[in-house]
Amino acid sequence: MAKRDQNKLTGKQKAAILMISLGLDVSASVYKHLSEEEIERLTLEISGVRSVDHQRKDEIIEEFHNIAIAQDYISQGGLNYARQVLEKALGEDKAVSILNRLTSSLQVKPFDFARKAEPEQILNFIQQEHPQTMALILSYLDPVQAGQILSELNPDVQAEVARRIAVMDRTSPEIINEVERVLEQKLSSSFTQDYTQTGGIEAVVEVLNGVDRGTEKTILDSLEIQDPELADEIKKRMFVFEDIVTLDNRAIQRVIRDVENDDLLLSLKVASEEVKEIVFSNMSQRMVETFKEEMEIMGPVRLRDVEEAQSRIVGVVRKLEEAGEIVIARGGGDDIIV
């Protein structure tokens, strides 16, 4: 079939022909990465294909190959880099055609360039910016990277930036575009018209988990004054019951000693085998046998009761840490004990 006919095919038709061309084994592997809805639509399209000549197969495989290469170039250095490489390899017209098809559906995550930069480089740029701008940028970064940057910010603005990340809900694409324009970077090809979800309490928790203990305390102490409810909610989520496996044996033994047995019993009832093994290994043999017997005869328990019991245990862990009785491993270097 002539190339002009091939270009009239829809994306779904081309995908169906590509699957047929790749063969059963490869197509089956591709299917594993698709949603049920995508599989249903693609299978329906494949069932409507009667025959495919070799020329059409070759053209579609070549088109797919070129688009895959373009995506790889974009991930390495952005659209401009991809355009330059493709123009050099395939010529200007073909490069434009490939990128136009690709960017019609491609979404490059905002601030992708920043995730590839060193924390010090980002810090040098944002430390003079408004706290809201800092919060927007940090909320898009890798949590560890964002935590390193937050740790180096002026203590006077750390808590404010953390608070703004926590209360951030949706940011319009226009604002994101403007911030990126100020950054003088052009690494995002397109945005959806919907508002982009970012920030929130989970985001600031991940960031704070990447900072050192001193920075975390400074930020949370300040938030306690500005917004006590928000500070309390952040604290609750910074250490969950399952994280008890990250404590050393001495700390676990201290926690076991300070919590109510009923709370620990309820929490272990539905805990993972890893958590049970760690906790039981820090109990006496007699205590382990007692707990196991009571868990067997306990019967079904309400999820709400379990969550409340685990929350009380987490509260004990936090109090012990604040009192300096135990240490929770964090991203910074001041948790090393010698």
N, C-alpha and C positions, 0 to 999 in steps of 0.2 A: 504494500500500500504506500502511496506517496506520502511524503512527510507532512504536506498540508492537511491530509486526512487524519494523520496521527495527532496533529495538534488540536483537532476538533474534539478529540476524546475528552471526557470528563476525568477529573482526578481519580474518582472511584473506578472508572473503567481501566485507566492506566494501572492502578494498583492491582486490579484483578488479573490483568494480563501479565504483570510483573510476577505475581505469585505463581501463575501457571508456568511462566518461563523458568522460575527458580527451581521447580521440582518439588516433590512431596516433602522430603526431609527438611529442606531449608524453609519452605513455607510453614511447616509445622512449628519450627523454631520461632519464626516471626510471630505466629499466632499467640505464642505464650506471653508476648509482651503487649497484646492488645486487650482492650476491655471487651466485655460480652457484647455490648452494642456495636462496637467496631467490627468484631468477628462476624456478627449477624449481617451487617451491611455488606461487608466484603464477600462473605460466602454467597449472599444473594446475587451480587454482581458477577462472581465467578460462574455461578450456575447459568447465567445468561450468555456467557461467551461460547460461541459455537466452534469457531476455528480461528487460528491466529497464524498469519504467515511469518516467515523468518525475518523479513525486513522490518515488520512492525515490532516484533519482539526485540530485535537489535536496537531499534530507535528508542524504545521505552527503557530498556536496560541502560543505554547510554545516557539518557536524560536523568534517570535515577542516580547513576554513578556521578554525573556532573553536579547534581544537587547535593549529594552526600559530601563530595569534596568541598563544595562551597560552604556547607555548614561547618566542616572541620576548619576551614580557613577563618571563618567568622569567630569560632571559639578561640582560635589562636591569637587573632589580632584585630577583630572588628570588621565591619563592612568594608571600610576603605582598603584594608589589607587584602581582604578576599577579592575585591574588585580588581586591584592591581595584579594579583597573581593570576586570576582567571583571564584578564585581558591579555596578559603576556603569554599564557598557555593556549588560549582558545580564540583570541581576537576580541575586539571591543563589542561587536554586535552580539556574539554568542554569550559573552560574559554578562552583558546587560539583560539578555533574555533569561538567563539562569537566575540571576539575582532578583529580577522582578517577580518570577514565579515563587522564589524562595521567601522573599520578604513579605509577600502577600499574606502568609500565614505564620511566618517566624516571629517569635516573641523573645527578645533578648532581655534577660532580667535586669532591671534598673541597677545602676552602679556596679555593673559587672567588672568594669575596669578597676574599681576600688578593691575588690576581693583579690585581685592579682597583685596589688601594691603592698609594699611593706607598711606596717603600722606607723612607723615613724614618719613616712611620707604623708600619710593621711592626716596624722596629728598636726604636722606643720601647716597643713592647709586649713583644717577646721577649728583650730583652737581659738581663732579670733572671730569665728562665726557666731551667729545667734544660737542659743541653746536648742531652739526648735530645728534649725538646720542641722546641727550636730546630731540630734536625736533621729532625724529622718535618715541621715547617712548611716549611722551606726546600726539602725534597725534592719538595714539591708545587708550588713556584713556578716561574715562568719562569726558566731558567738565568741569564740576564743580571740579572734582578731579584734572584735569590738571591745571585749573586756580589757585587752592590753591597752587600747587607745583610751578607754574610759579611765583606767588607772593613772594615766599620765596627764589627764586634764587637770586644770586648776581645781583644787578642792572646793573652791567657792561655787563652781558650776557643776561639779560631778552629780550631786543629788538632783539638781534641777534637770539635767539631761536625762538621768535615770527616770525621774518622774514623768517627763514628757514621752519617753519611750513607752512607759507603762500605760499611759492614758491615751496614747495615739491609737486611732481606730482606722480610718480610711483617709488616704491622701490622693487628691486628684492628679491625673496624669499631667495636667498643665503645670502644677507646682513641681512635680518631679522633673519635668522637662526643664523648667526654669533653673532648678538647682544644678542639674547636669550641665546646663548652658553656662552657668557661672563657673563650674568646674572646667569648662572648656574641653569637654570630652564628648565624643560622638560615637559611643559604643553601643547605644541602644537603638535598634532599627525601628521598632514600633511598639506601641502600647495599645492595650484594649481600651475601649471607650468607657468600660466600667472602672470604678474607683479601685485602686489597688490596696489589698489588705496588708497591713504591716503593723509593726509595733505590738503593743499589748503587754499584759503582765508576764505571759510566758516568755516573750522576747527579752524583757528586762531581767527576768530570772536567769535565763541562759547567759546573758551578758555578765551579770553579777557573779555567776558561778565561775566565770573566767578571770575574775580579778583577785587580788590578794586580800587577805583577811582585814588588813588595816583600811584599805579602800572601801571594802564592803561595809565595815562598821561606820565609817565616816558618812557614807551615803545613807545608810538606813537610819542612823541617828538623826540626820537632818530631815529625812522623810517623816520620821516619827513626829517631828514638830510641825511640818508643813501639812501632812496628810496621814494621820495615825492609822486610819482604816486601810489605806493603800499599803503602808509599810507592813502592817500585820498580814495582809494577803500575800505580799511578796515573800515574807518570812516563811509562811506556811508552805509555799511551793518550792522553796530553795532546797529543802531536804525532805524527801519522802521516805516512807517506812522501808521500802525496798533498798534504799541507799545505805541501810545499816551494814550491808556486806562490805562497804568501803571503809568501815571503821576498823581499827586494829583490835586485837583480842582484849586488851586491857580496857579499852573504851566500851566494847560490847558488854563486858562483865559489869562495868559500872552502870551502864544503862539498865541491864537486867536487874541489878540490885535496887535501882531507884524507881522503876515503873511498877504499876500494879500488876499482879500475876494474872488477874482476869483480863486486863487489856492485852497482855502479851499472849495469853491463850487464844483470845479471839483473833488477834492479828496473825498468829501462826497457823490458825485453822485453814486459812485460804492462801497462805503465803506460798511462794515457789519453793521447790526442793532445795535450791541453792540457799535461800534465806533460812529455811529450817535447819539445814546442815550447819551453817555458820553459827546460828544462835545456840543450837543444841551442843555444839562443840565447846561452847563456853559455859555450859551448865554442868553441875555434878551429875553423875550417872543416875542417882536417885531422883533428882529433879526432872531429868529427861524422861524417865519412865513414868513419873507422875503426870507430866504434861501430855505424853502420848496416850496414856489411858484416858485422861479427861477429854482429849480431842476426839477419841473414838466414840465415847458415849455422849458427846455434846449434841450430835445431830446437826441438821441444817441451821445456818445462822443468817441473819439479815445483813445485807450488804451495808446498809446504813450504820448498823452497830459496829461492823468491822472497821469502816472508815473512821468513825468517831474514836474507836480504840487506837487505831494507828495514828490518828491526829494527836491524841494525848501523848503517845510515845514520842512522836516527833517533837512535841513541845518540851518533853524532858530532855531530849537530845540537844535542842537549841539552848536550853537553860544551862546545861552542863558545859556546853561550848562557851557560852558567854561568861561563865564563871571560871573558865580556863581549866576545867577538870578534864576535858577531852578535846581532841583536835579533829576537825573535819577537813579532809584533803581538799585543796583548792588550787586555782590556777597560778597564784603568786608564789613567791619564794619564802615568805615569812612563816610558813607552816612546817618548815624543816626543823626537826628537833634533834639535837646532838647531846 
